[in-house]
Amino acid sequence: MDQFRYVSHAQEVIFAPGALARLRDVVNRVGWKRLLLCTSRSMKKNGNVERVQSILGESLAVVFDSVRPHVQDVQVEEAFALTRLHDADAVIGLGGGSPLGMAKAVGLLSALPILAIPTTYAGSEMTAVYGVTHTQENPPRKVTTSDPKIAPKLVIYDPELTLDLPPELTASTGINALAHCIEALYSVTRHPLSAAAALRGIQHINNALLGCYQDGGNLEVRTEMLIGAHLAGLSLASVSMGLHHGLCHVLGGTANVQHGIANSIILPHAIRFNADATAPQLLPAIEVMGISANGSRPVTAVELLAQKISELIGSMNLPQRLRDAGVDLKESDLPRLAEIAFQNRTVQNNPKPITEPVQIETLLKHAW
Ligand code: NAD
C-alpha cells in the first residue's frame, strides 16, 4: 500500500442515540424548506414517518413511502415527478439501503441535496453509489451509478431507530456491513484510511452483531453495531468492492434475492475463493475477531475466518444455501447468473482475477 488514490466526500455525520430529534435544527441550519421524504412502508407502520412529519412540520412538502427493495426504475420516475410537483429543495432517505438508494436516484435527476437517515446496517448513507433495477429488461438487471454529487450531504445516525429492526434484518444487514469491511480490506484500491475503518468496523460488528440479534432492544449493543456499520460504510465509500459485492448485486437485481440474505449466503464462499490472493490483508481481521490461528499457514487462517463467519451467520438462523434464499431460483439458473456476474464491473475488480464465468458458476454451485 505504498501508493494510493481515493475520493472522500464532504459529509456532515451526526451520530447519537436520539439524534432524530435534531432533524429540524439541522434542516433549518442548512436552509432547506421543502423536503421530499423517500421511505418504505415499514417506516410508516412503525411510526417513524409520523415522527419525521411532526419534527419537520411544514418543511416536509411530500412523502413517498412505498419504496420497494432494490429500487425499481418506475418508482424513481414517480418520486422524481413529486420533487417537481412540490418544488422540493432537498431529499431525505429514511430506512434501509433501498429508500436511501431511491433518495440518491431522485437527487441525481433533480440535482437536489440528500439527507440520509439509515435504519439498517447496509451503509449506503456514506457512499456516492446507488443501484436501480431496470424492470423492463428480461431478466431484470440492477444497474449501479456512481457520482460524487449523490453522496448524502448530511447523515443522521440514531441507534434508537434500529431498536425495532427485526432479528432477521438485523442479522442480514449486519453481515452486509461485515462484508463491506472484508472486501474493503482486500480491495484492489485499498488505502490506509479504508483499511483502518474496515478493521475497526469488523471489531465493533464482531462485538455487537450477535447481541443485537438476540436482544434487539438493547441500546448499548445497537449503538456499537451502528458505529461498526458506519465504519463499514465509510470504508465501502472510498474503495472498489470485489466478487462478493458484484455477485450479491446480480443475485438481488436478477434473481430478487434480498440483499442481506445474498450477503449471508455468499460471504464465506467469496472469502474462500479469494483466500490465496488476499490472506495477508485478512490476517488483521482474523486477529480482531479473536480467532487463534497461531502457526497456521495464511490460507488456513483465512479458512478459519470463513468458518467463524459461517458460524455467526448460522447462529443467527440466516439461510446459508442459495436454494434456501426464499426466491424462485433453480440450480439450472446458476450458469446464466454466472454469465451476468462475469460482466459485472465490481466482479471484475476482484483482487483475484476472474477470467471465465465458470469460476463464478463453481462458487455458486458450492453456495447452492
Ligand atoms: P432494504 O432497504 O430493502 O430494507 C429491507 C427491509 O427492512 C424493508 O422491508 C424495510 O422496510 C425494512 N426495514 C428497514 N429498517 C427497518 C427498521 N428499523 N425496522 C423495521 N423494518 C425495517 O434493505 P437493506 O438491506 O437496508 O438495503 C439493501 C439495498 O440497499 C439493496 O438494494 C442494496 O443494493 C442497497 N445498498 C446500497 C449500498 C450503496 O452504497 N449504494 C450499500 C448497501 C446496500
Residues whose N, C-alpha, C, O or C-beta is under 5 A from the ligand:
A	BS01	NAD	S40 S42 P69 H70 G95 G96 G97 S98 P99 T119 T120 A122 G123 S124 T127 V129 Y130 G131 L161 T162 D164 L165 P166 L169 T173 H259 G260
